[in-house]
Amino acid sequence: MINGKRYSSDHTLTEIQSRTAYEKNEKEETFGSALSAETIGHEPDFIAAIGTNDVEGYVRSSDFDTGVTSSVYALSRVNEPIQVLNAL
């Protein structure tokens, strides 16, 4: 949870990909979906994630290298298991 906001997977892909800015927390750190990076120009400081145990939250982008270079590549890997490293 960041700024009292919990990550929600209820957004459509079109909504996520059409965002032009990430939200910011009280420390001016950005958070949101990495799928918005293509339109915004960079990944957020905290990337929205769903853990293997279905816990929704955020992971610090600097904690890992996703290898994701585009939303098309990300979507091709959507069924691969991802481990949430540092959920907030």
GIQUICOR-V748779 format. One record per pair of residues at least 12 apart in sequence whose C-alpha atoms are under 10 Angstrom apart, sorted by the first residue. I is the first residue (numbers start at 1). J is the second residue. If there is no record, write none. Layout:
i=I j=J
i=I j=J
This chain:
i=1 j=48
i=1 j=56
i=1 j=57
i=1 j=58
i=1 j=87
i=1 j=88
i=2 j=23
i=2 j=24
i=2 j=25
i=2 j=26
i=2 j=29
i=2 j=30
i=2 j=31
i=2 j=46
i=2 j=57
i=2 j=58
i=2 j=88
i=3 j=23
i=3 j=24
i=3 j=25
i=3 j=26
i=4 j=25
i=5 j=25
i=5 j=57
i=6 j=48
i=6 j=56
i=6 j=57
i=6 j=58
i=6 j=88
i=7 j=31
i=7 j=32
i=7 j=33
i=7 j=47
i=7 j=48
i=7 j=49
i=7 j=50
i=7 j=55
i=7 j=56
i=7 j=57
i=7 j=58
i=8 j=32
i=8 j=48
i=8 j=49
i=8 j=50
i=8 j=56
i=8 j=57
i=9 j=33
i=9 j=48
i=9 j=49
i=9 j=50
i=9 j=56
i=13 j=35
i=13 j=36
i=13 j=71
i=13 j=75
i=14 j=35
i=14 j=36
i=15 j=36
i=16 j=32
i=16 j=33
i=16 j=34
i=16 j=35
i=16 j=36
i=16 j=37
i=16 j=39
i=17 j=33
i=17 j=34
i=17 j=35
i=17 j=36
i=17 j=37
i=17 j=38
i=17 j=39
i=17 j=40
i=17 j=71
i=18 j=35
i=18 j=36
i=18 j=37
i=18 j=38
i=18 j=39
i=18 j=40
i=19 j=32
i=19 j=33
i=19 j=35
i=19 j=36
i=19 j=37
i=19 j=38
i=19 j=39
i=19 j=40
i=20 j=36
i=20 j=37
i=20 j=38
i=20 j=39
i=20 j=40
i=20 j=41
i=21 j=36
i=21 j=37
i=21 j=39
i=21 j=40
i=21 j=41
i=21 j=42
i=21 j=44
i=22 j=34
i=22 j=36
i=22 j=37
i=22 j=40
i=22 j=42
i=22 j=43
i=22 j=44
i=22 j=45
i=22 j=46
i=23 j=44
i=24 j=44
i=24 j=45
i=24 j=46
i=25 j=46
i=28 j=45
i=29 j=44
i=29 j=45
i=29 j=46
i=30 j=43
i=30 j=44
i=30 j=45
i=30 j=46
i=30 j=47
i=31 j=43
i=31 j=44
i=31 j=45
i=31 j=46
i=31 j=47
i=31 j=48
i=31 j=58
i=31 j=59
i=31 j=60
i=31 j=61
i=32 j=44
i=32 j=45
i=32 j=46
i=32 j=47
i=32 j=48
i=32 j=49
i=32 j=57
i=32 j=58
i=33 j=46
i=33 j=47
i=33 j=48
i=33 j=49
i=33 j=58
i=34 j=46
i=34 j=47
i=34 j=48
i=34 j=49
i=34 j=61
i=34 j=66
i=34 j=68
i=34 j=70
i=34 j=71
i=34 j=74
i=35 j=47
i=35 j=48
i=35 j=68
i=35 j=69
i=35 j=70
i=35 j=71
i=35 j=72
i=35 j=74
i=35 j=75
i=36 j=70
i=36 j=71
i=37 j=69
i=37 j=70
i=37 j=71
i=38 j=69
i=38 j=70
i=38 j=71
i=38 j=72
i=39 j=71
i=43 j=61
i=43 j=62
i=44 j=59
i=44 j=60
i=44 j=61
i=44 j=62
i=45 j=58
i=45 j=59
i=45 j=60
i=45 j=61
i=45 j=62
i=45 j=63
i=46 j=58
i=46 j=59
i=46 j=60
i=46 j=61
i=46 j=62
i=46 j=63
i=46 j=86
i=46 j=87
i=46 j=88
i=47 j=59
i=47 j=60
i=47 j=61
i=47 j=62
i=47 j=87
i=48 j=60
i=48 j=61
i=48 j=84
i=48 j=87
i=49 j=82
i=49 j=83
i=49 j=84
i=49 j=85
i=49 j=87
i=50 j=81
i=50 j=82
i=50 j=83
i=50 j=84
i=50 j=87
i=51 j=81
i=51 j=82
i=51 j=83
i=51 j=84
i=51 j=85
i=51 j=87
i=52 j=81
i=52 j=82
i=52 j=83
i=52 j=84
i=53 j=83
i=53 j=84
i=54 j=84
i=55 j=84
i=55 j=87
i=56 j=84
i=56 j=87
i=56 j=88
i=57 j=84
i=57 j=86
i=57 j=87
i=57 j=88
i=58 j=84
i=58 j=85
i=58 j=86
i=58 j=87
i=58 j=88
i=59 j=83
i=59 j=84
i=59 j=85
i=59 j=86
i=59 j=87
i=59 j=88
i=60 j=84
i=60 j=85
i=60 j=86
i=60 j=87
i=60 j=88
i=61 j=85
i=61 j=86
i=63 j=85
i=63 j=86
i=64 j=85
i=66 j=82
